[in-house]
Structures are given as C-alpha cells and as structure tokens.
Amino acid sequence: MGRTIKNRRVREPAPVKKIELSDENVRRRFIAAALFLIIGVSLLVYCFVNFLSPGNGWNTINANRTVSNSPDFVFQYYLGGGGLSASAENKALTALYNEYTEKAYRLFDHQTAYENVNNLYTLNSRPNEEITVDTALYDMFTAFQQHNSRYLYMAPICDRYDNVFFCDGDEALKDFDPLSSEEIKQEYSRTAAYVNDPEMIDVKLLGDNKVILFVSEEYLKYAEEEGITEFIGLSWLQNAFEADYLADCMISRGYTLGSISSYDGFIRNMDSTSGTDYSFNIFDRDGDKVYQAGLMQYKNNISIVYLRNYMMNSLDFQHYYQMRSGEIRHPYLDTVDGIPKASLNNLVLYSKDSGCGDILLESIPVYISDKFEQDDLLGLKEKGIYSVYCQNHTIMYNDPELMIGELYNMDGVEYKTQLF
C-alpha cells in the first residue's frame, strides 16, 4: 500500500454541469455563498454590510498562522456585542483563533511530528506504548469508542485512496481506486479485516488522558509488508472534530456570538442567547444538476453536518474526483470493505445537543451504505439528531419545528416540503 501520488500537483475539479438558482434573491444568495465558501451558510442577512470592516456587527475573524488548516474554515463573529469595543474584541478573537487553529491542526495531524506535541502521529510512531495526550484527543478517542466506530483505524486505506483525488487522469485510478481495480479492491479488503478487529488494533483508554495504541504483532508484520506507517487518522472527518474544538474553546473563553464553518460541511453555531435568525442553504443533486432547493432557518446554538457525494467549490479537489464519464469518486469509504459508498446524494444532519463529531459518528453507518433506509434517520432523531434530504424534488425533514422557505421554482422544476 506504499504507492502514492498525493499532493504532487493541485488539480481543480471538473465543474458540476449546472447549478440552478432562482431569480428571487439571487444577489443575496450569491453574496452568502461567496462569504461562506461553499454551503451557503448565511448569517443575519441584514448585517452583510458590516462584513467588510471590524466595526460593530458581523465580521470575519482571520488566522494567519502557517501551520494550520484555517483556510478550510470561516469564523464569523458579531463584534461589539460582548461588552468590549469591536476593535478590542477583534484583536482578542484573532489571537485566540490563531492559537486554537494551530493547536487543533497539530493535535489531529497523523502524519507529522511537532515538538512538545503528542498527536496522532506520535501514537502511530509509538504503538503499544503508553502516551499522555491532550484532553481534546482523549475526548475524541472516547467519542469513537462510545459510538462503536472503527473509522479511526481506516487511515491506511483512506491515505492510499486519497491519491484518487490527485490523479492526472482516469488511467491512474487503477493504482488506488477499488472500483477501478480488482487488485486494489482485494488489497483494501485485506486491510479492512485488520481495521475492524479490536484484537488487531485498538486505542486503549487508561484514564487521566493516558492512552495506548495497541497493535498486534500480526498487524505490525502485515503493515511492514504493505508499507503501512499510519494506523490511525481522521481523514475527511478531521474538520468535524476541529470545528468542535475551535467552537468549544471559544465558548470556554466566553465568546458565543459567532459561527465556525468548514468548506466541507461542518458548522458550529455558538450563539445561544441573542435570538438571531440564521439560515442554511439546502442543495440537491439531481442527475448532473445541483439545485438550491430551499433555505433552512434556525435560531440559537446548533451543530450541522452536510454530507454530499459531489463537488461544489474549488477546495473540493482534496476530496473528489470526476471521471470522464461524469462518475464521481468521493471520500466516504465503508469500513467493512474500503469501497466508496453514499446512500444519498446529499444529507443535512443537525443537533442542538451534539457536536459535529458526534453527529458524524452516529450518521456514518446511515450515509456510507449501499442502501438508504429512512427509518435509520428516525433512529437518529431519537438521539436528538434531525435530518434533511431531498427526494423527487421534495425536501424531506423530520423536525416539526424546522422552518424551510425560499423553495426553488423555475424552468418547470418545483420543490416542495414533506415532514416524515
């Protein structure tokens, strides 16, 4: 599994054939999409005029540290609403955001060592050794254990498969894509047998932030033969846990009038007191077209996870590859066999009580599946996780309190809503 071409070049994705937008409020929607990079997370439409300067109102807080993946995120905050002046608050938030984005990136990095940081790479390089980790990492390990998720151990397969997204052409897929090569399919299946067996690999939680990455002698031998050096990693899940970390750190410091969102669909709205109206664009892929189907409206603190099997922005080259046939490879690999699967084109999940990481770990078995079962979403609802998806130009949702507006109706295509 040692072959790799990842990061050898930057490849812009082939665009989706057509994105349909209604004439109504087109300009406002365009501005929202630009500000939030992709998913149309829109905050207080009447405050857009304040985005351009650090005056009172909504502003973008930027990070300038080089060792972070802060470009993946947009941090919006309502300056001047917490007792300090807007400029003072902006300065304090910028310093904290720089600090937290760098720390989060280093902690969750499974391929790079950093001085005085015990991160995922540390555990990968020192299997079967007791290591003290940061509380954020310990909590993340605990979440995987509580949700009975083995995705943490998919790193060898995900790291190899990620090369698909950097291929120069379809011919190169045969070295990494299990859907293009029977040899790769069997290789991933063999590795998945180790991934799914706690007797082969498991993170042991010892308390007091002490952990051991247990790896059996058999798996260590197999890893040496296959060139595997990373046993655990977050892959495409990383931004979900980073969004939680960043939001929780800000909340712990008393900064709650803001929202942190990533380009790949993980949003933490921290506002629990202002009563501000927020909205989230609902998209729907229908064949080779993507429609802006409607607008989901909400208040107060909420966590949102948006899963989609298609590209929407320039950063998506990291997680998607479109073949000449139009078929798209996405990052959602099944832990059972390492095959990419998506039961729906798009699925929005949200909760008032759970963070993005918990929502994601609960929903992975539902989304990464050969077949969609609506009853599975009802099961998530019992755990406080609500769902929105589209079917036959109908926005399906299971939260009776959710308000959905601005339904798409153009060129003979009309969206409706239905509670399930």
BELKAVEN-V793061 format. One line per field, one symbol per residue. ss: DSSP state (H for helix, E for strand, C for the rest). phi: phi as a letter, one per 30 degrees, with the letter a starting at -180 (. if undefined). burial: # if it has 24 or more other C-alpha atoms within 12 Angstrom, else .. A space follows every 10 residues. Layout:
BEGIN
ss->???
phi->???
burial->???
END
This chain:
BEGIN
ss->CCCCCCCCCC CCCCCCCEEE CCCCCHHHHH HHHHHCCCCC EEECHHHHHH HHCCCCEEEE ECCCCCCCCH HHEEEEEEEC CCCCCHHHHH HHHHHHHHHH HHHHHHHHCC CCCECCECCH HHHHHCCCCE EECCHHHHHH HHHHHHCCCC HHHHHHHHHH HHHHHHCCCH HHHHHCCCCC CHHHHHHHHH HHHHHCCCCC EEEEEEECCE EEEEECHHHH HHHHHHCCCC CCCCHHHHHH HHHHHHHHHH HHCCCCCEEE EECCCEEEEC CCCCCCEEEE EEEEEECCEE EEEEEEEEEC CEEEEEEECC CCCHHHHHCC EECCCCCEEC CCECCCCCCE CCCCCEEEEE ECCCCHHHHH HHHHHHHCCC CCCHHHHHHH HCCCCEEEEE ECCEEEECCC CCEEECCCEE CCEECEEEEC
phi->.ddabeidac cdddddeacc bdddhedddd dddddcibdi dcchedcedd ddbdcejdbc cccbddcace ddcbccbddi ccjcdddddd dddddddedd dddddddcdc bbcbdibccd dedddbdibd bccdeddddd ddddddchcc decdeddddd dededcddad dddddbcddc bdddeddddd ddddeccddc aadcccihic bbddbddddd dddddcidbc cblchddedd dddddddddd ddcicbcabc bcdcjbbbcc dcbdiddbbb dccbdbiccb cddabccabi dacbbccacb dbadddddbb bcdddjdccb ddcdddbicd bbdbdabcbb acccdddded ddceddddad bdbddddddd edciccbbbc ahibdcbbcd cdcbbhddaa hicbcbbadb
burial->#..#.#.... #.####..## ##.....### .##.###### #####.##.. #..####### ###....### ########## ##...#..## .###.##### ########## #.....#### #######... ####.##### ####....## ########## ########.# ..#.#####. ...##.#### #######..# #####....# #####...## .##....### ########## ########## #...###### ########## ##...##### ######...# ########## ########## ###.###### ###....### ########## ########## ##.####### #########. ...#.###.# #..####### #.#######. .###.###.. ....###...
END
